């Protein structure tokens, strides 16, 4: 967080610089900082933040083109890095699988099953001090994020290595109109739940609902970041991305839980490489951004709330509503002409 607040510290005891028109439009509602996601500085017109965030999540669902991000971006990145057609070339051996895991994770950065990872940016932005101090302030939360991500992806990799051939994600049969295939049903449940959780955390950051980390954050201040990392790791549980399905089937057919764990951890690491680079660029070049956020902690509240609600709404609408329309189970969901 950009603010120096600690969980449980009253917000009204923290000096806030005058921010001109922003302060006039969004007078602060005194509260207490309860975790890394809730700094206790709530703008009075919080409903506007929620409204615009929900609208942005809906519009993102309408314009999202899976074929573009999966094929044009994802396949192109994977093909360029591997030097061959990633979809048409079989994974031969553990070494090739490990390389494929990282590359496919990086290639899937902007897919609909991973884009929500960027909702974790806002709580990690900021930090006082010089440039290198800001870099350290950025790296620490990234490491805690990685802890939760690695644990979940490794455990799931072990499960896939042991019983993966009997899991819904192993199935590659084409979906039929009016039916929900097992692998997509799994995606709907997983991403729908992740979306609800992210939206709830966004509402908590804005002070609408109770902060779920309020009791444990004073003793374990990094718990929210570990939890967000666990959500990122859980993306693998529902991921239908074609390149990931190739890795999933390879790990399942190997019957080796250690290979499954290693491959899935690298897949998750690939998913956050762009995020890590983005955070370091912000730390190195955007001192003005940190100063702007530190001048009025309500700005970080708005940024955090929107960054969590937008992908949360997108995940629920894309995976639990638009997908039903694509399967002809509900009559219609609006989509852009290029989708």
C-alpha positions as CSV (number, residue, x, y, z in Angstrom):
1,X,0.0,0.0,0.0
2,X,1.0,3.5,-0.6
3,X,-0.3,4.6,2.7
4,X,1.7,4.1,5.9
5,X,-1.4,2.8,7.7
6,X,-1.1,-0.4,9.7
7,X,-4.1,-2.7,10.2
8,X,-6.2,-1.4,13.0
9,X,-4.7,2.1,12.9
10,X,-7.5,4.8,12.8
11,X,-7.5,6.6,9.5
12,X,-8.5,9.9,11.2
13,X,-5.1,9.9,13.0
14,X,-3.2,10.0,9.7
15,X,-2.4,13.3,8.1
16,X,-3.8,13.6,4.6
17,X,-2.6,16.3,2.3
18,X,-5.2,18.6,0.7
19,X,-6.0,17.3,-2.8
20,X,-8.0,20.2,-4.1
21,X,-11.1,19.3,-6.0
22,X,-10.8,15.6,-5.2
23,X,-11.0,16.3,-1.5
24,X,-14.1,18.5,-2.0
25,X,-15.9,15.9,-4.1
26,X,-14.9,12.9,-2.0
27,X,-14.8,13.9,1.7
28,X,-13.3,11.2,3.8
29,X,-15.3,8.8,5.9
30,X,-13.1,8.1,9.0
31,X,-12.5,4.4,9.6
32,X,-9.6,2.1,10.4
33,X,-7.1,0.4,8.2
34,X,-7.8,-3.3,8.6
35,X,-5.6,-5.0,5.9
36,X,-3.5,-4.4,2.8
37,X,-6.7,-4.0,0.8
38,X,-8.5,-1.7,3.2
39,X,-6.7,1.5,4.2
40,X,-9.6,3.1,6.0
41,X,-9.9,6.1,3.7
42,X,-13.3,5.8,2.1
43,X,-14.7,8.4,-0.4
44,X,-18.3,9.4,0.4
45,X,-19.5,8.8,-3.1
46,X,-18.4,5.2,-3.1
47,X,-21.4,4.0,-5.1
48,X,-20.1,5.9,-8.1
49,X,-16.9,3.8,-8.0
50,X,-18.9,0.6,-7.8
51,X,-21.3,1.7,-10.5
52,X,-18.6,2.6,-13.0
53,X,-16.6,-0.5,-12.1
54,X,-19.6,-2.8,-12.7
55,X,-20.2,-1.1,-16.0
56,X,-16.6,-1.4,-17.0
57,X,-16.7,-5.2,-16.2
58,X,-19.8,-5.6,-18.2
59,X,-18.4,-3.7,-21.2
60,X,-15.2,-5.8,-21.0
61,X,-17.4,-8.9,-21.2
62,X,-19.2,-7.6,-24.3
63,X,-16.1,-6.7,-26.3
64,X,-13.9,-9.6,-25.2
65,X,-12.7,-11.8,-28.1
66,X,-11.5,-15.2,-26.9
67,X,-10.3,-16.1,-30.4
68,X,-8.1,-13.0,-30.6
69,X,-6.4,-13.3,-27.2
70,X,-6.1,-17.1,-27.3
71,X,-5.0,-17.5,-30.9
72,X,-3.7,-14.2,-32.3
73,X,-1.9,-13.3,-29.1
74,X,-1.4,-16.5,-27.1
75,X,-0.5,-18.9,-30.0
76,X,1.7,-16.3,-31.7
77,X,3.7,-15.7,-28.5
78,X,4.1,-19.4,-27.8
79,X,5.0,-20.2,-31.4
80,X,7.6,-17.5,-31.5
81,X,9.2,-18.5,-28.2
82,X,9.2,-22.2,-28.9
83,X,10.2,-21.9,-32.6
84,X,7.4,-24.3,-33.8
85,X,3.7,-24.6,-33.9
86,X,2.8,-25.1,-30.2
87,X,-0.6,-26.7,-30.8
88,X,0.6,-29.1,-33.5
89,X,3.8,-30.3,-31.8
90,X,3.6,-33.0,-29.2
91,X,5.3,-32.4,-25.8
92,X,8.1,-35.0,-25.7
93,X,9.7,-35.5,-22.4
94,X,9.8,-33.7,-19.0
95,X,12.3,-31.1,-20.2
96,X,10.1,-30.1,-23.1
97,X,7.1,-30.1,-20.8
98,X,8.8,-27.7,-18.4
99,X,9.7,-25.3,-21.1
100,X,6.2,-25.5,-22.6
101,X,4.7,-24.9,-19.2
102,X,6.4,-21.5,-18.7
103,X,6.0,-20.4,-22.3
104,X,2.3,-21.3,-22.4
105,X,1.8,-19.5,-19.1
106,X,3.4,-16.4,-20.5
107,X,1.4,-16.7,-23.7
108,X,-1.8,-17.0,-21.7
109,X,-1.3,-13.7,-19.8
110,X,-4.1,-11.9,-21.5
111,X,-6.6,-14.8,-21.8
112,X,-10.0,-14.5,-20.2
113,X,-8.9,-17.1,-17.6
114,X,-5.9,-15.0,-16.5
115,X,-6.7,-11.3,-17.1
116,X,-8.0,-11.0,-13.5
117,X,-4.5,-11.3,-12.2
118,X,-4.0,-7.6,-13.0
119,X,-6.6,-6.8,-10.3
120,X,-3.8,-7.5,-7.8
121,X,-1.8,-4.5,-9.0
122,X,-3.5,-1.7,-7.0
123,X,-2.8,-3.0,-3.5
124,X,0.9,-3.4,-4.4
125,X,1.4,0.0,-6.0
126,X,3.2,2.7,-4.0
127,X,5.8,3.0,-1.3
128,X,7.7,5.9,0.0
129,X,11.5,6.5,-0.3
130,X,13.9,6.5,-3.2
131,X,13.8,4.5,-6.4
132,X,15.4,1.4,-5.0
133,X,13.3,1.6,-1.8
134,X,10.2,1.6,-4.1
135,X,11.6,-1.4,-6.0
136,X,12.0,-3.3,-2.7
137,X,8.5,-2.2,-1.6
138,X,7.2,-3.7,-4.9
139,X,9.1,-6.9,-4.7
140,X,8.0,-7.9,-1.2
141,X,4.3,-8.1,-2.0
142,X,5.1,-9.9,-5.3
143,X,7.0,-12.6,-3.3
144,X,4.0,-13.0,-0.9
145,X,1.7,-13.2,-3.9
146,X,4.0,-15.9,-5.4
147,X,3.8,-17.9,-2.1
148,X,0.0,-18.5,-2.3
149,X,0.2,-19.1,-6.1
150,X,3.0,-21.7,-5.9
151,X,1.3,-23.6,-3.1
152,X,-2.1,-24.0,-4.9
153,X,-0.6,-24.7,-8.4
154,X,1.8,-27.3,-6.9
155,X,-0.9,-29.1,-5.1
156,X,-3.1,-29.1,-8.1
157,X,-0.2,-30.3,-10.2
158,X,0.2,-33.3,-7.8
159,X,-3.5,-34.1,-8.1
160,X,-3.3,-34.0,-11.9
161,X,-0.2,-36.2,-11.9
162,X,-2.1,-38.8,-9.8
163,X,-5.7,-38.8,-11.1
164,X,-5.8,-36.3,-14.0
165,X,-7.0,-38.7,-16.7
166,X,-10.3,-39.0,-14.9
167,X,-10.8,-35.2,-14.4
168,X,-13.2,-33.1,-16.5
169,X,-10.3,-31.0,-17.9
170,X,-8.8,-34.1,-19.5
171,X,-11.8,-34.3,-21.9
172,X,-11.4,-32.6,-25.3
173,X,-14.7,-33.5,-26.8
174,X,-16.4,-30.7,-28.7
175,X,-19.2,-29.0,-26.8
176,X,-22.8,-29.5,-28.1
177,X,-25.5,-26.8,-28.2
178,X,-27.6,-26.9,-25.1
179,X,-25.1,-28.9,-23.1
180,X,-22.4,-28.0,-20.6
181,X,-19.3,-30.2,-21.1
182,X,-17.5,-31.2,-17.9
183,X,-14.5,-29.1,-18.5
184,X,-16.5,-25.9,-19.1
185,X,-18.7,-26.7,-16.1
186,X,-15.6,-26.8,-14.0
187,X,-14.5,-23.5,-15.5
188,X,-17.9,-21.9,-14.7
189,X,-17.7,-22.9,-11.1
190,X,-14.1,-22.0,-10.5
191,X,-14.0,-18.6,-12.3
192,X,-17.5,-17.7,-11.1
193,X,-16.3,-18.2,-7.5
194,X,-13.1,-16.3,-8.0
195,X,-15.1,-13.5,-9.6
196,X,-17.4,-13.3,-6.6
197,X,-14.5,-13.3,-4.2
198,X,-12.7,-10.5,-6.1
199,X,-15.8,-8.4,-6.3
200,X,-16.4,-8.9,-2.5
201,X,-12.8,-7.8,-1.8
202,X,-13.4,-4.7,-3.9
203,X,-16.5,-3.9,-2.0
204,X,-14.6,-4.4,1.3
205,X,-11.8,-2.1,0.1
206,X,-14.5,0.6,-0.4
207,X,-16.0,-0.1,3.1
208,X,-19.3,-1.6,1.9
209,X,-18.8,-5.0,3.5
210,X,-16.6,-6.4,6.2
211,X,-12.9,-7.0,5.5
212,X,-12.4,-10.8,5.7
213,X,-8.8,-10.2,6.8
214,X,-9.6,-7.8,9.6
215,X,-8.9,-10.2,12.4
216,X,-5.8,-12.0,11.0
217,X,-4.1,-9.0,9.3
218,X,-2.7,-7.5,12.5
219,X,-0.8,-10.7,13.1
220,X,-0.3,-11.8,9.5
221,X,-0.2,-8.6,7.5
222,X,0.7,-10.4,4.3
223,X,-2.2,-12.8,4.4
224,X,-4.3,-10.8,1.8
225,X,-1.5,-11.0,-0.7
226,X,-1.0,-14.8,-0.1
227,X,-4.7,-15.3,-0.5
228,X,-4.7,-13.3,-3.8
229,X,-1.7,-15.5,-4.9
230,X,-3.8,-18.6,-4.1
231,X,-6.6,-17.2,-6.4
232,X,-4.0,-16.8,-9.2
233,X,-2.9,-20.4,-8.7
234,X,-6.5,-21.5,-8.7
235,X,-6.9,-20.1,-12.3
236,X,-5.3,-23.4,-13.4
237,X,-8.2,-25.4,-11.9
238,X,-10.7,-24.0,-14.3
239,X,-8.5,-23.0,-17.3
240,X,-9.8,-24.2,-20.7
241,X,-7.0,-22.4,-22.6
242,X,-6.0,-24.8,-25.4
243,X,-2.3,-24.6,-24.7
244,X,-2.9,-25.3,-21.0
245,X,-5.1,-28.3,-21.9
246,X,-2.1,-29.7,-23.8
247,X,0.0,-29.3,-20.7
248,X,-2.7,-30.7,-18.5
249,X,-3.1,-33.9,-20.6
250,X,0.7,-34.4,-20.7
251,X,1.0,-34.1,-16.9
252,X,-2.1,-36.4,-16.4
253,X,-0.8,-39.0,-18.8
254,X,2.7,-38.9,-17.2
255,X,1.3,-40.2,-13.9
256,X,4.2,-38.3,-12.2
257,X,3.0,-35.9,-9.5
258,X,6.4,-34.2,-9.2
259,X,6.3,-33.4,-12.9
260,X,2.8,-32.2,-12.6
261,X,3.7,-29.9,-9.6
262,X,6.8,-28.5,-11.3
263,X,5.0,-27.9,-14.7
264,X,2.0,-26.2,-13.0
265,X,4.1,-23.9,-10.9
266,X,6.0,-22.8,-13.9
267,X,2.7,-22.2,-15.7
268,X,1.6,-20.0,-12.9
269,X,4.9,-18.1,-12.8
270,X,4.6,-17.5,-16.6
271,X,1.1,-16.0,-15.9
272,X,2.5,-13.3,-13.7
273,X,5.8,-12.4,-15.5
274,X,4.1,-9.5,-17.3
275,X,2.5,-8.3,-14.0
276,X,5.9,-8.4,-12.3
277,X,7.6,-6.4,-15.1
278,X,4.7,-3.9,-15.0
279,X,5.2,-3.5,-11.2
280,X,8.9,-2.9,-11.6
281,X,8.4,-0.4,-14.3
282,X,6.0,1.5,-12.1
283,X,8.5,1.4,-9.2
284,X,11.4,2.6,-11.4
285,X,9.7,5.3,-13.4
286,X,6.5,6.4,-11.7
287,X,7.6,8.2,-8.6
288,X,5.0,10.8,-9.5
289,X,2.3,8.1,-9.3
290,X,3.3,7.1,-5.8
291,X,3.4,10.7,-4.7
292,X,0.0,11.3,-6.2
293,X,-1.5,8.3,-4.4
294,X,0.3,9.2,-1.1
295,X,-1.1,12.7,-1.2
296,X,-4.6,11.4,-0.7
297,X,-5.1,7.7,0.4
298,X,-8.6,7.8,-0.9
299,X,-7.2,7.6,-4.4
300,X,-5.7,4.2,-3.6
301,X,-9.0,3.1,-2.2
302,X,-10.7,4.0,-5.4
303,X,-8.0,2.3,-7.5
304,X,-8.0,-0.8,-5.4
305,X,-11.8,-1.1,-5.4
306,X,-12.1,-0.7,-9.1
307,X,-9.1,-3.0,-9.8
308,X,-10.9,-5.8,-7.9
309,X,-14.5,-5.2,-8.9
310,X,-13.9,-4.9,-12.7
311,X,-12.3,-8.3,-13.1
312,X,-14.6,-9.8,-10.6
313,X,-17.7,-8.7,-12.6
314,X,-16.0,-9.8,-15.8
315,X,-15.2,-13.3,-14.6
316,X,-18.8,-13.8,-13.4
317,X,-20.4,-12.4,-16.5
318,X,-18.0,-14.0,-19.0
319,X,-17.8,-17.5,-17.5
320,X,-21.3,-17.8,-15.9
321,X,-23.6,-15.7,-18.2
322,X,-22.0,-15.2,-21.6
323,X,-20.8,-18.8,-21.8
324,X,-24.4,-20.0,-21.2
325,X,-25.5,-17.9,-24.2
326,X,-22.6,-19.3,-26.3
327,X,-23.9,-22.8,-25.5
328,X,-27.5,-21.9,-26.4
329,X,-28.6,-22.5,-22.8
330,X,-29.9,-18.9,-22.4
331,X,-31.3,-17.0,-25.3
332,X,-28.9,-14.0,-25.6
333,X,-26.0,-12.0,-24.2
334,X,-24.7,-8.9,-26.0
335,X,-21.4,-9.2,-27.7
336,X,-19.4,-7.0,-30.0
337,X,-19.5,-7.6,-33.8
338,X,-15.9,-8.8,-33.9
339,X,-16.4,-11.5,-31.2
